[in-house]
Amino acid sequence: MPASAHAIATPRAEIHVDARIAVATLAGALAVIAYLLCGSYMLRPWDPLRVFRPAAPTQRPRSDLPDDACERALALTPTHSAPYYRGLVNPNVYCFFNSVVQCLGSLARLAHYLDDTTRMAEHWSVPTPVTDALRALLVALNTPHAARRALAPRELQAALARVSQSNGLRTLLGAHQQQDAHELCVLLVHALDAELGGVQQARSQALRAEAVGVSALVAPSHLVHGHPRTQLGGPGERVASPFRGTLAQRTACGQCGYMEAVRHFAFTDLDLVVPRAACTLEQCLAAWSQLEQVDWVCHRCSLRATDASLAAEMARLEARPPSSRTAHRLARVRKQKQHVTDALHTGAHESEWEAAHADEPLPTVRALSPAATKQVLLAAPPPVLVLHLNRSSFSLGAYGASKNHARVVFRESLDVTPFTMGAALHSDAFRPLSTQGARGSVRYELRGVVTHYGSHNYGHYVCFRRRPDRTWTRISDEQVQECVLDDVLAQNPYLLMYERVDAPERPRRTRRARILHRWDTGAAYVAA
């Protein structure tokens, strides 16, 4: 090998040796550090919750807005330096989206709800993309600005597009065609409910997991049936949807007097059918809550028909020549008829009848009531009342669906007391479900109106919303114009949003009366 080549090769060999030594030294140092860390972890004091504490959830991005940003923005009023409110751009046919969102911005109960939900979600680190996007958008829409400019609600639309396909939100926003404002309002409210449910579930699971292993150390006042108390109820965490209320429904038979137990259903909006002639909003509510004759299988009429059928079967068996088989069959029919007779005598409710014969069901003749009625009333009116004026009209002709342009007169204030359950319930099928007692009135004030110009298949949605200083604005996508109340009340509404203004009374305990399970008792249910 030449001397020059030897001089070059020697330094390269030394570099390779030095690199191997450095790598080995670094690996040894890392091993020592890992050993020390493991040893310090094992020598820590034993934490009884460490085994049961769940892994930390994915951290949600913290909002840059203050905790009460939505409420604070709603209270802002225009100034000389900031006199303009923002509109919403409409790149496609999103006027149905823009009008609903602008109306939602006028609801103080919704602003309070969004702030509270965001605060809870950040505390328990649960992502709520629809709630966050709607909250940020309403803050921007309710804040006056120095120049006229429209916003693009991309964040809220993107959040809605990521909602499960089964909800239909993605289809609704991605169809790029005229859609229904009422459908969007319902789906948006349901999306908010789903996110609040996720926050509540995460909180309940976290508290329950932390309570495992230490329940013996919890004070008795924090235990419910021997288990740690984990339900919501702490300060600032009594959060409920402002749109959610409760309906009460009674179905009764006008022939035998049997009344089904009053059922309760949750709702977020009321669907009112608009008649073909001009009317008032109160008349639409009266038609919604009026007694309605229905086809209904009455339990007592069915028991009567069963009793008659078994009596006929007994007479047929008694007329047969005596035999062991006939005697066995006759004894069984007599036993069945005795059960039915006892039920008719005691007035057993359908649920009691089914529970008593769950192991050995009796053959029952199902009989339709010749005069059954149904009525629905408001049992727990919501803080925000959304009314949908259903203007779709369908015919069997070639034209199919069409729009009902009948005028519906509405006012700034709305008293729904006549359509709300009072202190007394009635079992008579031909009397109203309830008569008003001393519970006081249930009053609402108008906050927003969505109206539709055009036909059933196409047109344009425009929104009217009230500001905190009681002024009104007309909003058509990017255009935001001040108007007066008379302009609002002159509209033919499609959606109405009212906010409750009376002070709801505290829930009272009611005495359970057997009227809900008997047809042969007094006609009035009196609250304790």
C-alpha positions as CSV (number, residue, x, y, z in Angstrom):
1,M,0.0,0.0,0.0
2,P,1.4,3.4,-0.8
3,A,2.4,5.6,2.1
4,S,-0.1,8.3,1.1
5,A,-2.9,5.8,1.2
6,H,-1.9,4.5,4.6
7,A,-1.8,8.1,6.0
8,I,-5.4,8.6,4.8
9,A,-6.8,5.3,6.1
10,T,-5.5,5.6,9.6
11,P,-7.7,8.7,10.6
12,R,-10.8,7.1,9.2
13,A,-10.4,4.0,11.4
14,E,-9.9,6.2,14.4
15,I,-13.2,8.1,13.6
16,H,-15.1,4.8,13.4
17,V,-13.8,3.6,16.7
18,D,-14.7,7.0,18.4
19,A,-18.3,6.9,17.0
20,R,-18.9,3.4,18.4
21,I,-17.6,4.5,21.8
22,A,-19.9,7.5,21.8
23,V,-23.0,5.5,20.9
24,A,-22.2,2.9,23.6
25,T,-21.7,5.7,26.2
26,L,-25.0,7.3,25.2
27,A,-26.9,4.0,25.4
28,G,-25.5,3.3,28.9
29,A,-26.5,6.8,30.1
30,L,-30.0,6.3,28.8
31,A,-30.3,3.0,30.6
32,V,-29.2,4.5,33.9
33,I,-31.7,7.3,33.6
34,A,-34.5,4.8,32.8
35,Y,-33.5,2.7,35.8
36,L,-33.6,5.7,38.1
37,L,-36.9,6.8,36.8
38,C,-38.5,3.4,37.3
39,G,-37.0,3.1,40.8
40,S,-38.4,6.5,41.8
41,Y,-41.8,5.6,40.4
42,M,-41.9,2.3,42.4
43,L,-40.8,4.1,45.6
44,R,-43.6,6.6,45.4
45,P,-46.2,6.5,48.2
46,W,-49.1,4.2,47.2
47,D,-52.1,6.1,45.8
48,P,-55.3,4.1,46.1
49,L,-56.8,6.1,43.2
50,R,-53.9,5.5,40.8
51,V,-55.1,2.1,39.8
52,F,-58.7,3.3,39.1
53,R,-58.1,6.7,37.6
54,P,-58.8,6.6,33.9
55,A,-56.3,7.9,31.4
56,A,-56.6,11.6,30.7
57,P,-58.9,12.3,27.8
58,T,-57.8,14.1,24.7
59,Q,-57.2,17.8,25.6
60,R,-59.7,20.1,23.8
61,P,-58.4,23.4,22.7
62,R,-59.3,26.1,25.2
63,S,-61.5,28.9,23.9
64,D,-59.9,32.4,23.6
65,L,-63.3,33.9,24.6
66,P,-64.2,34.8,28.2
67,D,-66.4,32.5,30.2
68,D,-69.4,34.8,29.7
69,A,-68.6,36.0,26.2
70,C,-71.9,35.0,24.7
71,E,-74.0,36.7,27.4
72,R,-71.8,39.8,27.3
73,A,-71.9,40.2,23.6
74,L,-75.7,39.9,23.5
75,A,-75.9,42.8,25.9
76,L,-73.9,45.1,23.6
77,T,-75.5,48.0,21.8
78,P,-74.3,50.0,18.8
79,T,-72.2,53.1,19.5
80,H,-71.1,56.0,17.4
81,S,-67.8,54.3,16.6
82,A,-69.3,50.8,16.1
83,P,-72.8,51.2,14.6
84,Y,-73.1,48.1,12.4
85,Y,-74.0,44.5,13.0
86,R,-72.6,41.7,10.8
87,G,-74.5,39.7,8.3
88,L,-73.7,36.2,6.9
89,V,-72.5,35.5,3.4
90,N,-74.5,33.2,1.2
91,P,-72.2,31.6,-1.4
92,N,-74.8,29.0,-2.4
93,V,-78.3,28.7,-1.2
94,Y,-77.7,29.0,2.6
95,C,-80.3,31.6,3.4
96,F,-82.2,28.9,5.4
97,F,-79.0,28.5,7.5
98,N,-78.3,32.2,7.9
99,S,-81.8,33.1,9.0
100,V,-82.0,30.5,11.7
101,V,-78.5,31.3,13.1
102,Q,-79.3,35.0,13.2
103,C,-82.6,34.3,15.1
104,L,-80.7,32.1,17.6
105,G,-78.4,35.0,18.3
106,S,-81.3,37.0,19.9
107,L,-82.0,34.4,22.7
108,A,-80.6,35.2,26.1
109,R,-81.3,31.7,27.5
110,L,-79.3,30.2,24.6
111,A,-76.4,32.5,25.3
112,H,-76.3,31.5,28.9
113,Y,-76.6,27.8,27.9
114,L,-73.7,28.0,25.5
115,D,-71.4,29.8,28.0
116,D,-72.2,27.2,30.7
117,T,-71.8,24.2,28.4
118,T,-68.4,25.5,27.2
119,R,-67.3,26.0,30.8
120,M,-68.2,22.4,31.7
121,A,-66.7,21.0,28.5
122,E,-63.4,22.8,29.2
123,H,-63.3,21.6,32.8
124,W,-63.9,17.9,31.8
125,S,-61.8,18.2,28.6
126,V,-64.6,17.1,26.3
127,P,-64.7,18.4,22.7
128,T,-67.9,20.2,21.7
129,P,-67.2,21.5,18.2
130,V,-70.8,22.5,17.3
131,T,-71.3,24.3,20.6
132,D,-68.0,26.1,20.3
133,A,-68.5,27.2,16.7
134,L,-72.1,28.4,17.3
135,R,-70.9,30.3,20.4
136,A,-68.1,32.1,18.6
137,L,-70.3,32.9,15.7
138,L,-73.1,34.4,17.9
139,V,-70.5,36.5,19.8
140,A,-69.3,37.9,16.4
141,L,-72.9,38.5,15.2
142,N,-74.0,40.3,18.4
143,T,-70.9,42.6,18.6
144,P,-71.3,45.9,16.8
145,H,-68.5,46.9,14.4
146,A,-67.2,50.0,12.8
147,A,-67.7,48.9,9.2
148,R,-70.3,46.9,7.3
149,R,-69.0,43.4,6.6
150,A,-70.4,40.0,6.4
151,L,-69.1,36.8,8.1
152,A,-68.6,33.4,6.5
153,P,-69.8,30.8,9.1
154,R,-67.3,28.2,7.9
155,E,-66.4,26.8,11.4
156,L,-70.1,26.1,12.3
157,Q,-70.8,24.6,8.9
158,A,-67.7,22.4,9.1
159,A,-68.6,21.3,12.6
160,L,-72.1,20.3,11.4
161,A,-70.7,18.5,8.5
162,R,-68.7,16.3,10.8
163,V,-71.8,15.3,12.7
164,S,-72.9,11.7,12.1
165,Q,-74.5,11.1,8.7
166,S,-77.5,9.5,10.5
167,N,-78.5,12.9,11.8
168,G,-78.8,14.3,8.3
169,L,-76.8,17.4,9.0
170,R,-74.1,16.7,6.5
171,T,-76.7,16.0,3.8
172,L,-78.6,19.1,4.7
173,L,-75.6,21.4,4.3
174,G,-74.0,19.6,1.4
175,A,-77.0,19.4,-0.9
176,H,-76.3,22.9,-2.4
177,Q,-80.0,23.4,-2.9
178,Q,-83.0,25.1,-1.2
179,Q,-83.5,23.4,2.2
180,D,-85.9,23.8,5.1
181,A,-85.1,26.3,7.9
182,H,-87.2,24.4,10.4
183,E,-85.3,21.1,9.7
184,L,-82.0,22.9,10.2
185,C,-83.2,24.4,13.5
186,V,-84.3,21.0,14.8
187,L,-81.1,19.2,13.8
188,L,-78.9,22.0,15.2
189,V,-80.7,21.8,18.6
190,H,-80.3,18.0,18.6
191,A,-76.6,18.4,17.9
192,L,-76.2,20.7,20.9
193,D,-78.1,18.3,23.0
194,A,-75.8,15.4,22.0
195,E,-72.7,17.4,22.9
196,L,-74.1,18.3,26.3
197,G,-74.9,14.7,26.8
198,G,-71.3,13.8,26.0
199,V,-70.0,16.3,28.6
200,Q,-72.4,15.0,31.3
201,Q,-71.5,11.4,30.5
202,A,-67.7,12.1,30.8
203,R,-68.2,13.9,34.1
204,S,-70.3,11.1,35.5
205,Q,-67.7,8.5,34.4
206,A,-64.8,10.5,35.8
207,L,-66.5,10.9,39.2
208,R,-67.6,7.3,39.4
209,A,-64.1,6.1,38.5
210,E,-62.5,8.3,41.1
211,A,-65.0,7.1,43.7
212,V,-64.0,3.4,43.2
213,G,-61.9,2.2,46.2
214,V,-62.7,5.2,48.4
215,S,-66.5,4.8,48.8
216,A,-65.9,3.7,52.4
217,L,-64.3,7.1,53.1
218,V,-67.1,9.1,51.7
219,A,-69.5,10.8,54.1
220,P,-73.0,9.2,54.2
221,S,-74.5,12.5,52.9
222,H,-72.6,11.9,49.7
223,L,-74.0,8.4,49.1
224,V,-77.2,7.5,47.3
225,H,-78.3,3.9,48.0
226,G,-74.8,3.1,49.1
227,H,-73.1,4.4,45.9
228,P,-71.2,7.7,45.6
229,R,-73.2,10.6,44.3
230,T,-72.1,11.3,40.7
231,Q,-75.1,13.2,39.1
232,L,-74.8,16.8,38.0
233,G,-75.8,19.4,40.5
234,G,-72.8,21.4,41.5
235,P,-72.6,25.1,41.1
236,G,-72.7,26.2,37.5
237,E,-73.3,22.6,36.3
238,R,-77.1,22.6,36.3
239,V,-77.2,22.9,32.6
240,A,-80.2,22.0,30.5
241,S,-81.3,22.8,26.9
242,P,-83.4,26.0,26.8
243,F,-85.5,24.5,24.0
244,R,-86.5,21.4,25.9
245,G,-90.0,21.2,27.4
246,T,-92.5,18.5,28.2
247,L,-95.9,17.6,26.7
248,A,-98.7,15.7,28.4
249,Q,-101.0,13.5,26.4
250,R,-104.3,11.9,27.5
251,T,-106.2,9.2,25.6
252,A,-109.6,8.2,26.9
253,C,-112.7,6.3,25.9
254,G,-116.0,8.2,25.7
255,Q,-118.1,5.0,25.9
256,C,-116.8,3.1,29.0
257,G,-114.9,6.0,30.6
258,Y,-111.5,4.3,30.7
259,M,-108.5,6.6,30.6
260,E,-105.0,5.7,29.7
261,A,-102.3,6.9,32.1
262,V,-101.3,10.4,31.2
263,R,-98.1,10.2,29.2
264,H,-95.3,12.8,29.1
265,F,-93.0,13.4,26.1
266,A,-90.0,15.7,25.7
267,F,-90.1,18.2,22.8
268,T,-87.9,21.0,21.4
269,D,-90.4,22.7,19.1
270,L,-94.1,22.7,18.3
271,D,-95.4,22.0,14.8
272,L,-98.6,24.0,14.1
273,V,-100.7,23.4,11.0
274,V,-101.8,26.5,9.3
275,P,-105.5,26.4,8.1
276,R,-106.5,27.5,4.7
277,A,-108.0,30.8,5.9
278,A,-106.4,33.7,7.8
279,C,-106.1,33.1,11.5
280,T,-104.2,34.1,14.6
281,L,-101.3,32.3,16.3
282,E,-103.6,31.5,19.3
283,Q,-106.1,29.9,17.0
284,C,-103.3,27.6,15.6
285,L,-102.3,26.7,19.2
286,A,-106.0,26.0,20.0
287,A,-106.3,23.7,17.0
288,W,-103.1,21.9,18.1
289,S,-104.4,21.3,21.6
290,Q,-108.0,20.6,20.9
291,L,-109.7,17.2,21.6
292,E,-109.2,14.9,18.7
293,Q,-111.2,11.8,17.9
294,V,-108.9,8.8,17.3
295,D,-109.0,5.1,16.5
296,W,-107.8,3.5,19.7
297,V,-108.0,0.0,21.3
298,C,-109.6,0.6,24.6
299,H,-108.5,-1.7,27.5
300,R,-111.9,-1.8,29.2
301,C,-113.8,-2.3,26.0
302,S,-111.4,-5.1,25.2
303,L,-112.0,-6.7,28.6
304,R,-115.8,-6.5,28.1
305,A,-115.5,-8.1,24.7
306,T,-113.3,-10.8,26.2
307,D,-115.8,-11.4,29.0
308,A,-118.6,-11.8,26.5
309,S,-116.5,-14.2,24.4
310,L,-115.6,-16.4,27.3
311,A,-119.2,-16.5,28.5
312,A,-120.2,-17.7,25.0
313,E,-117.5,-20.3,25.1
314,M,-118.7,-21.5,28.6
315,A,-122.3,-21.9,27.3
316,R,-121.0,-23.9,24.3
317,L,-119.0,-26.2,26.4
318,E,-121.8,-26.7,28.9
319,A,-124.1,-27.8,26.1
320,R,-121.7,-30.6,25.1
321,P,-122.0,-34.2,26.3
322,P,-120.0,-34.6,29.5
323,S,-116.4,-35.8,29.1
324,S,-113.1,-35.4,30.9
325,R,-111.7,-33.3,28.1
326,T,-114.8,-31.0,28.1
327,A,-114.7,-30.7,31.9
328,H,-111.0,-29.7,31.8
329,R,-111.6,-27.1,29.1
330,L,-114.7,-25.7,30.9
331,A,-112.7,-25.3,34.2
332,R,-110.0,-23.4,32.4
333,V,-112.5,-21.1,30.6
334,R,-114.3,-20.4,33.9
335,K,-111.0,-19.5,35.6
336,Q,-110.1,-17.1,32.7
337,K,-113.5,-15.5,32.9
338,Q,-113.2,-15.1,36.6
339,H,-109.9,-13.2,36.1
340,V,-111.6,-10.9,33.5
341,T,-114.6,-10.3,35.8
342,D,-112.4,-9.4,38.7
343,A,-110.5,-7.0,36.5
344,L,-113.7,-5.3,35.4
345,H,-114.9,-5.1,39.0
346,T,-111.7,-3.7,40.5
347,G,-110.9,-1.4,37.5
348,A,-107.4,-2.8,36.9
349,H,-105.3,-0.6,34.6
350,E,-103.8,-2.1,31.5
351,S,-100.3,-2.2,33.0
352,E,-101.6,-3.9,36.1
353,W,-103.5,-6.5,34.0
354,E,-100.4,-7.3,31.9
355,A,-98.2,-7.5,35.0
356,A,-100.6,-9.9,36.8
357,H,-100.7,-12.2,33.8
358,A,-97.2,-12.0,32.5
359,D,-96.4,-15.6,33.2
360,E,-99.8,-16.9,31.8
361,P,-101.2,-14.4,29.3
362,L,-104.9,-14.7,28.8
363,P,-106.5,-14.5,25.3
364,T,-107.9,-11.0,24.9
365,V,-110.3,-9.7,22.3
366,R,-109.0,-6.3,21.1
367,A,-111.9,-3.9,20.7
368,L,-111.7,-0.5,19.2
369,S,-113.4,2.3,21.2
370,P,-116.3,3.8,19.3
371,A,-115.6,7.2,20.8
372,A,-112.0,7.7,21.8
373,T,-110.4,11.1,22.1
374,K,-106.8,12.4,22.5
375,Q,-105.5,15.7,23.7
376,V,-102.0,17.2,24.1
377,L,-101.1,20.1,26.4
378,L,-97.9,21.8,27.6
379,A,-96.9,20.1,30.8
380,A,-93.6,22.0,31.3
381,P,-93.2,25.0,28.9
382,P,-89.6,25.5,27.8
383,P,-87.6,28.6,28.4
384,V,-87.4,29.1,24.6
385,L,-90.5,28.2,22.6
386,V,-89.9,27.5,18.9
387,L,-93.1,27.5,16.8
388,H,-93.1,26.0,13.3
389,L,-96.0,27.2,11.1
390,N,-96.4,24.2,8.8
391,R,-97.4,25.6,5.5
392,S,-97.0,22.5,3.4
393,S,-100.2,21.4,1.6
394,F,-100.5,18.1,-0.2
395,S,-103.0,17.0,-2.8
396,L,-103.6,13.9,-4.8
397,G,-103.6,15.8,-8.0
398,A,-100.7,16.4,-10.4
399,Y,-99.4,19.4,-8.5
400,G,-98.4,17.4,-5.3
401,A,-97.1,19.6,-2.5
402,S,-97.8,23.3,-2.5
403,K,-97.3,26.2,0.0
404,N,-100.2,27.5,2.1
405,H,-100.0,31.4,2.0
406,A,-102.7,31.9,4.5
407,R,-102.0,34.8,6.8
408,V,-101.2,34.1,10.5
409,V,-101.4,37.1,12.8
410,F,-99.1,37.1,15.8
411,R,-98.1,39.5,18.5
412,E,-95.0,40.5,20.4
413,S,-96.3,38.8,23.6
414,L,-97.8,35.4,23.8
415,D,-99.7,33.8,26.7
416,V,-99.8,30.0,26.4
417,T,-101.7,29.5,29.7
418,P,-104.8,28.2,28.0
419,F,-102.7,25.5,26.4
420,T,-100.8,24.5,29.6
421,M,-101.8,21.9,32.2
422,G,-103.3,23.4,35.3
423,A,-103.8,22.0,38.8
424,A,-106.7,19.6,37.9
425,L,-106.8,16.7,35.4
426,H,-110.0,15.3,34.0
427,S,-110.7,11.7,33.0
428,D,-113.8,12.4,31.0
429,A,-113.0,11.9,27.3
430,F,-115.3,14.7,26.3
431,R,-113.8,17.3,28.7
432,P,-110.4,19.1,28.3
433,L,-107.5,17.3,29.8
434,S,-106.9,20.0,32.3
435,T,-108.5,23.2,33.7
436,Q,-106.4,26.1,34.8
437,G,-105.8,26.4,38.5
438,A,-103.8,28.9,40.5
439,R,-100.5,28.2,38.9
440,G,-100.3,31.7,37.2
441,S,-99.8,32.6,33.6
442,V,-97.1,31.4,31.3
443,R,-96.0,34.3,29.1
444,Y,-93.5,34.7,26.3
445,E,-92.0,37.6,24.3
446,L,-91.0,37.5,20.7
447,R,-87.3,37.3,20.0
448,G,-87.0,36.2,16.3
449,V,-89.1,35.6,13.2
450,V,-88.1,33.6,10.1
451,T,-90.3,34.2,7.0
452,H,-90.2,32.6,3.6
453,Y,-90.8,34.4,0.3
454,G,-91.6,32.2,-2.7
455,S,-93.3,28.9,-3.4
456,H,-93.0,25.4,-1.8
457,N,-90.0,24.4,-3.9
458,Y,-88.0,27.6,-4.0
459,G,-87.7,31.0,-2.5
460,H,-85.8,33.0,0.0
461,Y,-85.6,33.0,3.9
462,V,-85.4,36.4,5.7
463,C,-84.9,36.8,9.5
464,F,-86.2,39.5,11.9
465,R,-84.5,39.6,15.3
466,R,-84.8,41.8,18.4
467,R,-81.8,43.5,19.9
468,P,-81.2,44.1,23.6
469,D,-82.3,47.7,23.4
470,R,-85.7,46.4,22.0
471,T,-84.9,47.6,18.5
472,W,-85.5,45.2,15.6
473,T,-83.3,44.4,12.5
474,R,-84.2,42.8,9.2
475,I,-81.5,40.4,8.0
476,S,-81.3,39.0,4.6
477,D,-77.9,37.2,4.4
478,E,-75.3,40.0,4.1
479,Q,-77.9,42.8,4.5
480,V,-78.7,44.0,8.0
481,Q,-81.2,46.8,8.2
482,E,-82.9,48.4,11.2
483,C,-86.7,48.2,11.2
484,V,-89.6,48.7,13.6
485,L,-91.9,46.3,15.4
486,D,-94.8,47.0,13.0
487,D,-92.6,45.8,10.1
488,V,-92.1,42.5,12.0
489,L,-95.7,42.0,12.9
490,A,-96.7,42.6,9.3
491,Q,-94.8,39.4,8.2
492,N,-96.3,36.1,7.5
493,P,-94.2,33.9,9.7
494,Y,-92.7,30.5,9.1
495,L,-90.7,30.1,12.3
496,L,-91.3,32.0,15.6
497,M,-88.9,32.1,18.5
498,Y,-90.4,33.3,21.9
499,E,-88.5,33.6,25.2
500,R,-90.3,33.0,28.5
501,V,-90.5,36.2,30.6
502,D,-92.7,35.1,33.6
503,A,-90.9,33.6,36.6
504,P,-91.5,29.8,36.4
505,E,-92.7,28.5,39.7
506,R,-90.7,25.9,41.6
507,P,-91.7,22.3,40.9
508,R,-94.2,21.1,43.4
509,R,-94.7,17.6,44.6
510,T,-98.0,16.3,43.4
511,R,-100.1,13.6,45.1
512,R,-100.5,10.6,43.0
513,A,-104.1,9.9,42.4
514,R,-105.7,6.6,41.4
515,I,-107.5,8.4,38.6
516,L,-104.5,7.7,36.4
517,H,-105.3,4.0,36.8
518,R,-109.0,3.7,37.3
519,W,-112.1,4.8,35.4
520,D,-114.5,4.6,38.3
521,T,-113.1,7.4,40.6
522,G,-113.6,11.1,40.8
523,A,-113.1,13.2,37.7
524,A,-110.5,15.6,39.1
525,Y,-106.8,15.2,39.9
526,V,-105.9,17.8,42.6
527,A,-102.3,18.7,43.2
528,A,-101.2,18.5,46.8
